[in-house]
């Protein structure tokens, strides 16, 4: 209905219409209609072409949203490519730290799925550097901590993985509550404790579980 309204108002060639198309694409993605979502994202590229600069934040937003679709499609290489394009843009702007951190975090998560653990840890560390010094934290912070937990688990640093997962649980509970993602993170943490051959209470009693531990 919004699309029809904007078309009737003669706005179908405007960047505002592009934002609407992104929202439509995300709605299709949320409904599990991934190919349809991709069609709408591609329409945004056609609309932006020649209208806005390639380094405009609108392009960064488009690439970031497309990366989430590629992740759900299981095409993690495309997700990485999109996120790196987004990163090239967002890092050009001042006072853009949180968007940069979110992009770093998403990039790290996609690289994990490709088995590129060391590269993933590098990008996740960049994200964590920003989150630690920034006072504003949200769901993405917990998600990045969880991804770091998986990355360090995959590379055999089980102690650090436990610390990351423990902090992820705290942040997830604060920002979104005990959702299914919280439960998955807890399951992953329990696997870490099995590797460490130690109970959770014993680990927490002997470890100073603070955010700075991954340095």
WORA-V798567 format. One line per field, one symbol per residue. psi: psi as a letter, one per 40 degrees, with the letter a starting at -180 (. if undefined). A space follows every 10 residues. Layout:
psi: ???
This chain:
psi: ddddddddef eeeidddddd dddddddddd eegddddddd ddddddddhe diieeidddd dddddddddd ddeegddddd dddddddddd eeiiffdddd dddddddddd dddeegdddd dddddddddd ddehdhiadd dddddddddd ddddeegddd dddddddddd dddddeagad dddddddddd dddddefiid dddddehggi deee.
